[in-house]
Amino acid sequence: MNRTARQTLIPIPILTLFSLTLSFLFLISAICFAPAPAEAADPIRLNYANFPPAPTFPCVQMERWKEEVEKRTAGKVAIKTFPGGTLLGAKDMMDGVIAGQADIGCLCMAYQPGRFIITNATSLPLDIPNAKVGSRVLWDLYNQYKPESFAKVKVLTMFTTAPANIMSQKPVRSLEDIRGLDLRASGGAAQILKAWGANQVGMPMSATPEALQKGVVQGLFSSLEVMKDLKFAETCRYVTMTDTVIYPFAVVMNMDRWNALPDDVKAVIEGMGTEQSEWTGDYMDNHVKDSMEWSEKTHDVESITLTDEQKAQWNEKLSPIVQSWIDENKGAYPAEKIVEDIRTLTQKYE
Ligand code: 3IO
């Protein structure tokens, strides 16, 4: 046999093994040394806690904010929302965010009236006409005073409800009707119910559906979009139009999580503060109208308006509230100036 021919004749199985090993090594190195994929594949993940059920306005604005932030950061940030108190409850929101149990949280300041003195002054009876104006007044007031009570968090936005009205199972047509009636409210709105002689019961909105169902209260004092969103129209067939005070809200972020964000993401979020405040005010005002039309049509809800004479009588009961708030707080805060600033801002945006 020819010597050269014998040498070139390498058995087939050895060749196969050799090429398999080569391709295996190639594959391994491709996996190990491949460049890291673009950051979109590994976004910054943020948890956003909210206390009331998903259909309510604080959660609607939360979903809108999430979508906009994700879009404007081109997927660099992924936000997971937790409506219905599944991550933090109404009264745990501020401390939970400070402690990092949630990265972001939405809170109603009225649930801790003594904690947020300056911003809660927006729920004194100062005639804020709607949520759009209220939201702008509150957000400006916050930025003007930068209250100490928010020093441990990054404030992302603030907004308010529309003015509160009475939703009740029995008609309230006069001050006699409201006397001793068990009605639910919190914060500044609670002071007003007391002044009108109601038996005011304090609890967050998230506890109210059960309280109504169990008969703990016979109604509530808040903005009217909940007639539809929380189906209060099913049991509260009467609405007394008082258009009194708003409830103030804040969206806050854990300070360490905020500081760790890249600058471009911070810029997107900060650029949305005023816009989100206005968007939410607008949404609220429109949704109140929608909710009342729905309530009248589907549950035959009666809307009770007070005569001018009655209005004067009801307002008379509220007249000491602002001055006693000033007297109570002027030692620790520029109370008179705060009230004046709220009035001026309200006029500016009206
Ligand atoms: C509110 C709170 C959670 C969900 C819907 C809401 N509509 C008005 C409020 C204001 C408020 O916090 C309250 O307790 O009445």
Residues whose N, C-alpha, C, O or C-beta is under 5 A from the ligand:
A	BS01	3IO	P52 T56 F57 C108 T161 S186 M203 P204 M205 F221 S222 S223 V226 Y247
